[in-house]
Amino acid sequence: MIIWELPTAGDMARIFDRQYSPDSAEVYYSKAYNLMKEKGFTRPAYGVLSEWADFKYGNGRTEQAKDMAYEVLKHRFSSLSALTLAKSYQAENRPDSAEAYCRKALQGTDIYHHRTAYAILKEIALSQGKQQDAHRYARCYREVSDSISRMTRTEATVRINHEAEKLDLLSHMKRLRYILALALILLVAGMIYMGRNIHIFHKKQRLNKELTLEENSQVTLSEKQQSLEERLEAFQQSAIYLHFCRVTQSRELSEEHWRQLVNALNKVYPTFISKLYSLNPKLTELELRTCCLIKIGISTNRISALIAHSPSAVNSILTRLYHKMTGEKTNMSVAREFLKRLA
């Protein structure tokens, strides 16, 4: 049972990660890590923790990713954890620390990690005006990329990642157990789905009551509109709004910038953030940031750059969030309009 359960949890985490289901991926990363620690499989446990740290960084939870990466490096060398820290410090505009962890990642044997490290080192060198170093790192990047291309064309190296190969082998050997486990998951999911429908029904009733109370408020619509326009005008002249209109990449934004944006939005729309959490108590940091950018009128393509996700991923975030809040499936434009009206 142990042989099947440990790798399957990690494999399921990767599957949900590729399908962009961060909540499900989070559950299985946690399950895989805790089970391995409990059973005494220390080395693979920190391997999963290293992947988990990279996953958290990819979902915008930089501080948690850094803490996990540091925990891994305290116990064993991991080029992936070193790269996670390098990317985090590069995003925080701390080139010295980013460069140091890139060099640490280069001490490993994974050439895919080498390619990423050389790309980061090249960007740092360019930002510091070190053209000679930038050319050298660019040459190293091309050489590693060429090596990877040759390896992928070699039949003897079809499986580069040993851990993935082991998980695939175990998956084939235990296919029947996997099917039974999947059936159990589907059964539990069905029960959860029924419970969620009941929860959504009550949530809609609560939302309708709130809207009715708001419509019956003694404050007139014209007074509300005038007050909102004044707050909007002040917000659109604020430094944080102008900063978000000006930046083009996620690495130009710090945690403090995001906090300032949330605080500024609370002044313009005092109930916007609270309603988001009321409709979805498990709202993630990435979902909150995406909602805030929609609320201030940022386009999908620019949101993609500011949260370091593809436009299709932004679309997935919004439509999935709308489904969580309303229980209904819809398209990107309806989800955007819903968030714009929510106040």
C-alpha positions as CSV (number, residue, x, y, z in Angstrom):
1,M,0.0,0.0,0.0
2,I,2.8,2.4,0.8
3,I,4.5,1.7,-2.5
4,W,1.4,2.8,-4.4
5,E,0.2,5.6,-2.2
6,L,3.3,7.8,-2.0
7,P,4.1,8.2,-5.7
8,T,0.5,8.4,-6.8
9,A,-0.1,11.4,-4.6
10,G,2.9,13.2,-6.1
11,D,1.8,12.2,-9.6
12,M,-1.7,13.4,-9.1
13,A,-0.3,16.8,-7.9
14,R,1.6,17.1,-11.2
15,I,-1.5,16.2,-13.2
16,F,-3.6,18.8,-11.5
17,D,-0.7,21.3,-11.9
18,R,-0.6,20.8,-15.7
19,Q,-4.4,21.1,-15.9
20,Y,-4.1,24.4,-13.9
21,S,-6.1,23.1,-10.9
22,P,-4.0,24.7,-8.1
23,D,-6.4,23.8,-5.3
24,S,-6.3,20.1,-6.2
25,A,-2.5,20.2,-6.8
26,E,-2.0,21.8,-3.4
27,V,-3.8,18.9,-1.7
28,Y,-1.8,16.2,-3.4
29,Y,1.5,17.9,-2.9
30,S,0.8,18.2,0.8
31,K,-0.4,14.5,0.9
32,A,2.7,13.2,-0.9
33,Y,5.1,15.2,1.3
34,N,3.5,14.3,4.6
35,L,3.2,10.6,3.8
36,M,6.8,10.4,2.7
37,K,8.0,12.2,5.9
38,E,5.7,9.9,8.0
39,K,7.1,6.7,6.4
40,G,10.7,7.9,6.6
41,F,11.3,8.4,2.9
42,T,13.3,11.6,3.5
43,R,15.0,12.1,0.2
44,P,11.9,11.8,-2.0
45,A,10.0,13.9,0.6
46,Y,12.3,16.8,0.0
47,G,12.2,16.2,-3.7
48,V,8.4,16.7,-3.5
49,L,8.9,19.7,-1.3
50,S,11.2,21.2,-3.8
51,E,8.6,20.8,-6.6
52,W,5.9,22.2,-4.2
53,A,8.0,25.3,-3.7
54,D,8.3,25.9,-7.4
55,F,4.6,25.3,-7.8
56,K,3.9,28.0,-5.1
57,Y,6.2,30.4,-6.8
58,G,4.4,29.9,-10.1
59,N,1.1,30.7,-8.4
60,G,2.4,34.0,-6.9
61,R,3.0,32.8,-3.3
62,T,6.6,33.9,-3.3
63,E,7.3,34.0,0.4
64,Q,5.9,30.5,1.0
65,A,7.9,29.3,-1.9
66,K,11.1,30.8,-0.5
67,D,10.5,29.2,3.0
68,M,10.0,25.8,1.4
69,A,13.1,26.1,-0.8
70,Y,15.2,27.1,2.2
71,E,13.8,24.1,4.1
72,V,14.9,21.8,1.3
73,L,18.4,23.3,1.0
74,K,18.9,22.9,4.8
75,H,18.7,19.2,4.4
76,R,19.9,18.4,0.9
77,F,21.1,20.0,-2.3
78,S,18.4,20.8,-4.9
79,S,19.0,22.7,-8.0
80,L,15.3,23.2,-8.4
81,S,15.0,24.9,-4.9
82,A,18.0,27.0,-5.8
83,L,16.3,28.1,-9.0
84,T,13.1,28.9,-7.1
85,L,15.1,31.2,-4.8
86,A,16.9,32.7,-7.8
87,K,13.6,33.5,-9.5
88,S,12.1,34.9,-6.3
89,Y,15.1,37.3,-5.7
90,Q,15.1,38.3,-9.3
91,A,11.5,39.3,-9.0
92,E,12.3,41.2,-5.9
93,N,15.1,43.1,-7.7
94,R,17.8,41.6,-5.6
95,P,20.3,40.6,-8.4
96,D,23.2,39.6,-6.1
97,S,21.1,37.0,-4.2
98,A,19.5,35.8,-7.5
99,E,23.0,35.4,-9.1
100,A,24.3,33.5,-6.1
101,Y,21.5,30.9,-6.2
102,C,21.8,30.6,-10.0
103,R,25.4,29.6,-9.5
104,K,24.3,27.1,-6.8
105,A,21.8,25.6,-9.3
106,L,24.6,25.2,-11.8
107,Q,26.3,22.9,-9.3
108,G,23.7,20.3,-10.1
109,T,23.5,17.9,-13.0
110,D,20.1,18.8,-14.4
111,I,20.7,20.6,-17.7
112,Y,17.2,21.9,-17.8
113,H,18.0,23.8,-14.6
114,H,21.3,24.9,-16.1
115,R,19.4,26.5,-19.1
116,T,17.1,28.4,-16.7
117,A,20.0,29.5,-14.6
118,Y,21.9,30.9,-17.6
119,A,18.8,32.7,-18.8
120,I,18.5,34.5,-15.4
121,L,22.2,35.3,-15.3
122,K,22.0,36.8,-18.7
123,E,19.1,39.0,-17.7
124,I,20.9,40.1,-14.6
125,A,24.1,40.9,-16.5
126,L,22.1,42.9,-19.1
127,S,20.3,44.9,-16.4
128,Q,23.7,45.8,-14.9
129,G,25.2,46.8,-18.2
130,K,27.7,43.9,-18.2
131,Q,27.5,43.2,-21.9
132,Q,30.5,40.8,-22.0
133,D,29.1,38.6,-19.2
134,A,25.7,38.7,-20.8
135,H,27.1,37.4,-24.1
136,R,29.0,34.7,-22.3
137,Y,25.8,33.5,-20.4
138,A,23.8,33.7,-23.7
139,R,26.4,31.5,-25.3
140,C,26.2,29.0,-22.4
141,Y,22.4,29.1,-22.7
142,R,22.5,28.2,-26.4
143,E,25.0,25.4,-25.8
144,V,22.8,23.8,-23.1
145,S,19.7,24.3,-25.3
146,D,21.5,22.5,-28.2
147,S,22.5,19.7,-25.9
148,I,18.9,19.3,-24.8
149,S,17.7,19.2,-28.4
150,R,20.2,16.5,-29.2
151,M,19.2,14.5,-26.2
152,T,15.5,14.7,-27.1
153,R,16.3,13.2,-30.5
154,T,18.3,10.3,-28.9
155,E,16.2,7.2,-28.3
156,A,18.4,6.1,-25.5
157,T,17.4,9.1,-23.4
158,V,13.7,9.2,-23.9
159,R,13.2,9.3,-20.1
160,I,15.5,12.1,-18.8
161,N,13.8,12.6,-15.5
162,H,14.4,9.5,-13.4
163,E,11.7,10.3,-10.9
164,A,9.1,10.7,-13.6
165,E,10.2,7.3,-15.1
166,K,9.8,5.6,-11.8
167,L,6.3,7.1,-11.2
168,D,5.2,6.0,-14.7
169,L,6.4,2.5,-14.1
170,L,4.6,2.3,-10.8
171,S,1.5,3.7,-12.3
172,H,1.4,1.0,-15.0
173,M,2.0,-1.8,-12.4
174,K,-0.7,-0.6,-10.2
175,R,-3.3,0.5,-12.8
176,L,-6.2,-1.4,-11.3
177,R,-5.6,0.2,-7.9
178,Y,-5.4,3.5,-9.5
179,I,-8.8,3.0,-11.2
180,L,-10.3,2.0,-7.9
181,A,-8.8,5.0,-6.2
182,L,-10.1,7.3,-9.0
183,A,-13.6,5.8,-8.7
184,L,-13.5,6.6,-4.9
185,I,-12.4,10.1,-5.7
186,L,-15.3,10.5,-8.1
187,L,-17.7,9.2,-5.5
188,V,-16.4,11.7,-2.9
189,A,-16.4,14.4,-5.5
190,G,-20.1,13.7,-6.3
191,M,-20.9,14.0,-2.6
192,I,-19.0,17.2,-2.4
193,Y,-20.7,18.6,-5.5
194,M,-24.1,18.0,-3.9
195,G,-23.0,19.7,-0.8
196,R,-21.6,22.6,-2.8
197,N,-24.9,23.1,-4.6
198,I,-26.7,23.4,-1.3
199,H,-24.0,25.9,-0.2
200,I,-24.4,27.9,-3.4
201,F,-28.1,28.0,-3.0
202,H,-27.8,29.6,0.4
203,K,-25.0,31.8,-0.8
204,K,-27.3,33.2,-3.6
205,Q,-30.1,33.7,-1.1
206,R,-27.7,35.7,1.2
207,L,-26.4,37.7,-1.8
208,N,-30.0,38.5,-2.9
209,K,-30.8,39.7,0.7
210,E,-27.7,41.9,0.6
211,L,-28.6,43.4,-2.7
212,T,-32.2,44.0,-1.5
213,L,-30.9,45.8,1.6
214,E,-28.6,47.9,-0.6
215,E,-31.5,48.9,-2.9
216,N,-33.6,49.9,0.1
217,S,-30.9,52.0,1.6
218,Q,-31.8,55.6,2.5
219,V,-28.8,56.9,0.5
220,T,-30.0,57.9,-3.0
221,L,-28.4,56.5,-6.1
222,S,-27.2,60.0,-7.2
223,E,-25.4,60.5,-3.9
224,K,-23.8,57.1,-4.1
225,Q,-22.7,57.8,-7.7
226,Q,-21.3,61.2,-6.8
227,S,-19.3,59.7,-3.8
228,L,-18.0,56.9,-6.0
229,E,-16.9,59.3,-8.8
230,E,-15.0,61.3,-6.2
231,R,-13.3,58.2,-4.8
232,L,-12.5,57.0,-8.3
233,E,-11.0,60.3,-9.3
234,A,-8.8,60.3,-6.3
235,F,-7.8,56.7,-6.9
236,Q,-6.9,57.3,-10.6
237,Q,-4.6,60.1,-9.5
238,S,-2.9,58.0,-6.8
239,A,0.7,56.8,-7.2
240,I,-0.2,53.1,-6.9
241,Y,-2.8,53.3,-9.7
242,L,-0.3,55.1,-12.0
243,H,2.4,52.6,-11.1
244,F,0.1,49.7,-12.2
245,C,-0.7,51.5,-15.4
246,R,2.9,52.0,-16.1
247,V,4.5,48.6,-15.3
248,T,4.6,45.8,-17.9
249,Q,6.1,42.8,-16.1
250,S,5.5,40.9,-12.8
251,R,9.0,41.4,-11.6
252,E,8.4,45.2,-11.4
253,L,5.8,44.6,-8.7
254,S,6.6,43.8,-5.1
255,E,4.4,42.4,-2.3
256,E,4.1,46.0,-1.0
257,H,2.7,47.2,-4.3
258,W,0.0,44.6,-4.2
259,R,-0.9,45.5,-0.6
260,Q,-1.1,49.2,-1.6
261,L,-3.4,48.3,-4.5
262,V,-5.8,46.3,-2.2
263,N,-5.8,49.2,0.4
264,A,-6.5,51.8,-2.3
265,L,-9.4,49.6,-3.8
266,N,-10.9,49.3,-0.4
267,K,-11.2,53.1,-0.2
268,V,-12.9,53.2,-3.6
269,Y,-15.1,50.1,-3.2
270,P,-15.3,49.5,0.6
271,T,-17.2,46.1,0.2
272,F,-15.5,44.7,-3.0
273,I,-12.8,42.7,-1.3
274,S,-15.1,41.5,1.5
275,K,-17.7,40.4,-1.0
276,L,-15.1,38.4,-2.9
277,Y,-14.2,36.5,0.3
278,S,-17.9,36.1,1.2
279,L,-18.6,34.5,-2.2
280,N,-15.4,32.4,-2.1
281,P,-13.9,32.0,1.4
282,K,-11.0,30.0,-0.1
283,L,-10.0,32.9,-2.5
284,T,-6.3,32.5,-3.3
285,E,-3.8,35.3,-3.5
286,L,-3.5,34.9,-7.3
287,E,-7.2,35.1,-7.7
288,L,-7.4,38.2,-5.5
289,R,-4.7,39.9,-7.5
290,T,-6.4,39.0,-10.8
291,C,-9.8,40.4,-9.5
292,C,-8.1,43.7,-8.4
293,L,-6.5,44.1,-11.8
294,I,-9.9,43.5,-13.5
295,K,-11.5,46.0,-11.2
296,I,-9.1,48.8,-12.1
297,G,-9.6,48.1,-15.9
298,I,-6.4,46.3,-16.8
299,S,-6.6,44.3,-20.0
300,T,-6.2,40.5,-20.2
301,N,-2.9,40.6,-22.0
302,R,-1.4,43.1,-19.4
303,I,-2.8,41.0,-16.5
304,S,-1.0,38.0,-18.1
305,A,2.3,39.9,-17.9
306,L,1.7,41.3,-14.4
307,I,0.9,37.9,-12.8
308,A,3.3,36.0,-14.9
309,H,0.7,33.7,-16.4
310,S,-0.5,33.2,-20.0
311,P,-3.7,34.9,-21.3
312,S,-5.4,31.5,-21.5
313,A,-4.5,30.9,-17.8
314,V,-6.0,34.3,-16.9
315,N,-9.2,33.2,-18.7
316,S,-9.2,30.0,-16.8
317,I,-8.7,31.8,-13.4
318,L,-11.7,34.1,-14.1
319,T,-14.1,31.5,-15.4
320,R,-13.3,29.1,-12.6
321,L,-13.6,31.8,-10.0
322,Y,-17.0,32.8,-11.4
323,H,-18.1,29.2,-11.1
324,K,-17.0,29.0,-7.5
325,M,-18.8,32.2,-6.7
326,T,-22.1,31.6,-8.5
327,G,-22.2,27.9,-9.3
328,E,-22.6,28.7,-13.0
329,K,-20.3,28.3,-15.9
330,T,-19.7,31.2,-18.3
331,N,-17.2,32.8,-20.6
332,M,-14.4,35.4,-20.0
333,S,-16.4,38.5,-20.8
334,V,-19.3,37.7,-18.5
335,A,-16.9,36.9,-15.6
336,R,-15.1,40.3,-16.2
337,E,-18.4,42.2,-16.2
338,F,-19.5,40.4,-13.0
339,L,-16.3,41.6,-11.2
340,K,-16.6,45.1,-12.6
341,R,-20.2,45.4,-11.2
342,L,-19.3,43.8,-7.8
343,A,-18.9,46.6,-5.3
